[in-house]
Each structure stands twice: as structure tokens, then as C-alpha cells.
Amino acid sequence: MPLRGGRTGGLLPAPPFDPGMRIGFVVNPIAGMGGRVGLKGTDGKVAEAKRRGAEPRAPERARRALGALRAGDGPAGADTGIDLLTWGGEMGADAAAAAGLDPIVAGSPAGGSTTADDTGRAVASFLDADVDLVVFVGGDGTAADVADAVEGTETPILGVPAGVKVYSSVFAVSPEDAAEVIRTFERTERREVMDIDEDEYREGEVNPELRAVVRVPVAEELQSSKQLGGGNVEALAAGVADDIRTSDKTVVLGPGSTVGAVKAALGFEGSPIGVDVWRDGEVRVLDASEAALLEVLDPAAENVIVVSPIGGQGFVFGRGNPQLSPAVIRRCDVEIVASRSKLDTIGELRVDTDDPELDADLRGWTKVRIGRVERRMMRIV
């Protein structure tokens, strides 16, 4: 039998997807809402995100994770054979119902808008019910809230990524991978929960802070902690900038230090953690939202996205650049740029665009520019 509540130390055994497994599942419904409208996060910005037309991201990713969990256990539509506990409404029960599951609803949020206290109350109720695993849908802020709630126990946690910033190594790579981890994990290990100050992040300062060390299932489908920096990129940036200057394409320049060096080589101070647009020798949009990108891109002309994978994780799309939505990506060619040292630490590239069909289209072997003219073949998995 699996260990109820994980109250012991050491490496914790648990039979793969034991029929008696009990899982607590909670959703932060506002996680990631600020990304596509250019807010770099939702902490303290929910009203502004909604004013800009932001749509919830987390509920659909929760449904995908639970749908994959249900579909992966035997014939399509079969019962998962687990006890699923969740929190009411948009904090889990709605996503479970949409996935065709009938969970135990352990409680409901206190008011109309959900808060970190609601997350803490939900996790506390799961611990009281002696769950074997707490699964949450959100970003680093939600991970920190869940880590606070499980402090003092050995109950493992697992994140379904839905936030703008996902620096912690407690997350599965995708919602579907989260389901696979739940079904197959046999032991746990300690991993870091990291978070950053979103106000500093919006100003271009990235200073990850260790918030907790927690138990997480051991699985290949987990992402690594985000590593900053990627080696010397001057020659790479100069070569990319030269090509951009002689091109008549609309160029969408993604966030990060590598593409930031390209922006500097073009002669402007870009948005270090934002997306900028260049065309005909000048900057057309600074710190663009998804809506601004769709407005400036001509579907009948040539457009290209220049983006660099995240060091340590390898994500090209889906971490830190939600402005580059499926609708934006489908209008553009994609040029991936990275230093040799960054690629040496990654091994493989990843995508998580919120559109499984687009993810499938992007997967496969691709050329990554690593110098003024040099390229390396890398696989997007």
C-alpha cells in the first residue's frame, strides 16, 4: 500500500499508480493570466489583467492534466481507480467535472475571488484526509503557498505549470506529463521551490529566491530549476543583428539575455523580460502583449520570431514568454538562438504552448543558431 500522507523520512516508496492512491488536486484559477497581456505575472495585477482582456489559463491546463489521467488508465473513459480530492468551483471541482471525473469536494473558497489562504486551506484539508500526493495548478507563487501548507510533513507535491514564471523544479513539463508522473512514480526526492519578486521582474530584475525544499515524485517528466546566463553570445548576437538589418521581415524578439544581446546589437534597449518588434530598421513595439503582436504582424507577409531556450530547462515556448501565443507563433517562422554552453547544459528543447496540436507540429529536429553563422541540430521533444 502507498504511504498515507508521507509521514516518514528518507526516500519514500509508493507503488506506481496504486488503485488505492489518494490525491489532493487544487487549482489557482488566476495563475498565468497576466502573461499574454504583457503583465509578466498576476501578483497584485488581477484587475488590470482582466481590464486588458486576459483569459484564465489554469482551468484548461487543469482539465488537460485530469483528462490525461483519466484517459491513461485502461480503456478510454475508464475510472481512474483513485480517490481524487479537490476544492470547490474553479479551484478544482469544475476542471474535474470537465474531465469526466467525480471527485470528493473537500471545501470551497471563502469568497468570490480566490486567495493564497484558499490554497492553504485546501491543502490543509488534503493533509487531514491523509493524501499520498498534492497536485497543484499554478506558478511559482502557488508552489510557495503549497510548500508552506505541507511544511512539517513528508507529503510530496507536484506542479502542473500554468504561471508566467516557473523557476521551481517541482513542476511537470506539461499537463499531460503531470498525469504520467502521477501514474508511474515510485519514489520521491527533495527539490527546490523558487520564487521571484514580480515587481522587480517587471523592471527586468530576475533574482530567484529559495522559498522551500519539498518532496517531489522522481520522474523524467519533471523540469529542472531555471539557470541564469548562457555564456558568451556577442558573435551570435552580431550575426543575428546583421541578418535582421538586411531583412524586410517583421522580427519578433523574445525575452532573455541572449536575445537581449541581439537587441543591443541592433542599437536599442529592449525589454529584458518582454517581447519587442523590429521592422524596416526601427523598433515598432516595445514590451508587446499578445494583442499588440497580432496587430503588428501581417499574416500575408513574412514574420519571424527570434527566441532563445531557457537555460537548464530548454523551453523555447511556454515559460516566460506567454505573449508568444499559438496565434502569434502560427503567423511566424521561428529562429532559435543559443550559445554553445547553454545547449550543452540542456540536451533537448521543449515547447508547451497551450495548444497540443501546435506543440506536435513544432517537435522534431531543428537548427539552432549558435554563432555568427554556425548552427547546431537540436531536437524539440
N, C-alpha and C positions, 0 to 999 in steps of 0.2 A: 504494500500500500504506500502511496506517497506520504511524505511528511506533512501533516496538517499544520499550517501556519509557520513551518520552518523555524522552530524554536531552538534548534541546536546549532552549534558552531561547526566549523570545518567545511569541507566540500559536501554539499547536500545532494543526496541521491533522490531521484524521482523517476518512476517508470515512464517511458515515453507515452504521453497522452493516455494515461491510465483512465479507464471508464469512470473511476471514482473521483477524478480530479475536480477540484472546486476553484473557480477563477472569479476574481473581482474585476469588473470592467467599468472604467469611468472615462468620460469624455469632457474635455474643456471645449465647449462649443464655440468660443471666440478665438481659439488659437489660430494663428496664421492669417487672420482677417486683414491685418494691416499691410500684408506683403505686396499684393498686386496693385494696391493704390498708392504705393510709394512711402508707407509709414515705417517700414523696417521692423515692424512688430506691433503688438496690440496693447502692451502695458500702458495703462492710462490714456489710451487713444481709441477706445471702442467707439465712442460717439463720433469722433472725427472720421474713423474708418467707415462707419455707416453713412455719414454725410457724403462721403466720397463715392458711395455706391458699392462698398465692399460686400462680398457674399461669403457666408460661412464656408470654411474648408474642412474643418474637423469632422462634422457629422457624416459626410460622404466617405471620408477615409476610415471612419469607424465602421460604417456599413460594409466597406470592402474587406476589412480585416475579418469581421464576423461572418460575412458571406463566404470568404475563402475557408474559414474554419469549418463552417457547416458543409460546404461542398467537398472538402478534402477528406471527410470521414466516411468512407464507404460510398455507396451509390448516391447519386445526386439527390438531394432532398432528405437524406437520412439524418436522424437525430445525432447530434454530436456526442451524446453519451456523457456529457459533463454537467456539473452544476454551475450555471452562469449566474452570478450575482451582479447587479448593476444599480445605478442610481436613476431616478425618475426623469422622464421627459428627454430633453436634448442632451442630458448628461449621460445617456447610455440606453435607456429603455426604447427610445424612438429608433435608434440605429439597430438595436437587436430585433425589433419588430420588422423593420425594413429588410433585414437579412433572413427573415423567416424563423427566428428563434423566439422561445418563450422563457425569458429569464425570470429569476427571482428579483423583484424590485425591493431593495433594502431600505430605500428612503427617497426623499425628493429635495431639490434645492429650496432654500429658505424663502427666497423672494423671486421677483421677476427676472433679475439679472444674476447670473451665476458668479461666484467669487472663489478665491483661494480657500476660504473657510468651507465652502461647499465641497470642494475637492477633499479637504482634510476630513470632513465628516463622513464622506463616502468611504474613504479608505479605512477609517476607524471602524466603520460598520463591517467592512470586509474582514478586517482582522478579528473582530468579535465573532464572526462566522467561521473563523479558522480556515481561510482560503489558503491554497497552495501557491498562488501567484496573483499579483496585482498587475493588471494591464491597463495602461492609460493612453489616451489620445491627446496629444498636445505638443508643446515645445519644451525648451529648457526650463522655463518658468514653472510649467506644470510638473516637470520631473523633479524640480526642487521641492515643490509642495508635497508631492507624493513621498519623496525621500524623508521629509520632515515627519510625515504621518507614520512611516514604518520604522522610524528611529527606535532603537532598542529591541527590535525583533530581527529575525533572520529571514523574514518573508521576502522572497525575490520579487523584483518588479521588471516590467518590460514596457518600453515605449513604442507606440505607433506614431511615426513622425507626422506632425501636422503644423508645427510652428514655422516661423520665418527663420529663426536662428536655432540650429540644432547642433550644439557643440558637444553634448554629452555622448558617452559611449554606451548608453543604456537603451538605445533605440534600435529596432529592426530597420533594415534598409528600406522596406516598403510595407504597406498594409498586408499584402499577401505573404511577405516573408515573416511578418509577425505571427500569422496563423501557422506557418510551418514551424516556427520556433516553439510555439505552444504545443504543437502535436508531437514534437520529436525530442525536446531537450531531456537530458538525463542527469545533469548536474548543474550547479551554479558556481559563479566566481564573483569576486568583488570588482566593481567598475566605478568610474568616476561620474558624478553629476556636476556639470559645469554650467555657469550662467554668466551673463554679461549685463551691464547697465545699459538699458535701451536708449536712454537719453544720450549717453556717451556714444553709443553705437550709431545713432542718427547723425552725430557730429563727426563720424569717421574714426572714432577711437574704439579699438577692439581689445578689451582686457578681460579675458575669461577668468572667472573666479571659481575655485573649487568649493562646491556647496555641500557635498556629501560623498561618501563611499558606500555603495549598496550592493546587495546580492542581485545578480542578473543571470538568466539562463546562459549556458555556454552553447554557442551556435555560430556557424559561419555566416549566418544571415544578419549578424549584428554589425553596425558601423563602428569604426574606430573614433577616438577623440579627434577633433579637428586640430590640425597642426598649422601654425602660422609660419609664413615665409616659404620660399621655394628656391633660393639660390640666385645666382647672377642672371639677370634677364635683359641686360642692356642691349646685347646684339639682337636678341629676339625681338625686343620692342622696336628697335630701329628698323629692322626688316619689315615688320608688320606695318609700321607707320609709313614707310616709303611706299608700300603697295597701296595703302589706303589713299594717300595723296594723289596717286595716278589713276585712281578708280573713279568711275561715275556711279558707283553703287551707294545706297544708303547703308551706313555701317552702324550697327547697334553694339556698343561697347559695354560689356558686363562689368560687375564689381570685382574687387580683389586687387591685390598688389601687382600681380603680373599684368593684367590688362590696364591697371593704373599706370604702369610704366609705358604702355603704348600711348595712353592719353597724354602723358608728359612729353613723349617723343613727338606727338602731334602739336605740342605747344600750348596746351591748355590744362588747367587744373580741374580734373574731372571729379565726379562724386566717388569717393573711395569705396563706399559700400552701396552705391547706386548704379543706375544704368543711364548712359549718355548716348546721344545720337549725333553722328557726324555725316555731313553730305556737302559736296561741292566746296570743299576747303574750309568749312566752318562748322561750329557746333550748332546743331539745330534744336536740341532739347537737352537740358541738364536734369539729372535725377528724375528720369521719366517713370511714370506709372504705366500700368498695362494699357489704360485708355489712351494715354499720350502716345505710346508706341504704335498702337493700332491706327491712330490718326495720322501719324507722320509716315508710316510705311505705305508704299504704293504697291498694291497687290499685282499690278501689271508691270512693275519694274523689278530690277534686281536689288535685293536686300541681303545683307549678311550679318549674322551675329558672331562677334568675336568674344569668346568666353574661355575661362581657364578653370580646370577642375580644382576642387578644394583639396589642399594638401592633407594627406593622412586618410581621407575618406574617398576621394576620387569622383565625387559627384560633379557632373557637368551642368545638369539642370535639377532643380528640386531642393537645393539647400542654399539659402542666402540670396537667391535671385528669382523670387516668385513673379516679379514683373514680366519675366520671360515666360509667359504663359503658353499653353498649347496653341492658342490662336496666333500669338506672335511668332512662335517657332515655325509654324506651318507656312508663314509668309516669307521665310528666310532660308538661305543656305547657312550652314554652321561651320565656322572655323575655330578649332580648339587649339589653344596655345598653352605651352607649359615649359618650364625649364627641365633640363635633363634630370636634375636632382629631385625635383618634385615627382616626376614619373617613376623614378627609381624607388620611391617610397610608397607608391600607390599600387602598381602591378596591373590593376584593371580599372576601367572607368565605369561610372554608374549614372543612371538617369531615373528620375521619379517626378514626372511632370503633372501628375493627377489625371493623366489620360493614358490608360494601359495600351491602347492601340498605337498611340504616338511613341510610347516607350518601346514597344516592339519594333516599330519602324526604325528607331534610332539605334537599336542594338546591332552589334556586329563589329567588324573590323573597320577602323577609320584612321586617317592620317592626322597626327598631332604635330603642329609646328613647334620645333624645339630650338631653332636658331634663326639666323638671318635668312637662310634658305633650307636648312636641314629639317627633315621630318622623320617621325618615328611611327610605325604602325602600333596601334593600341586597340584593345578590344573593349567595347562597351557591353556590359553584361546585364 
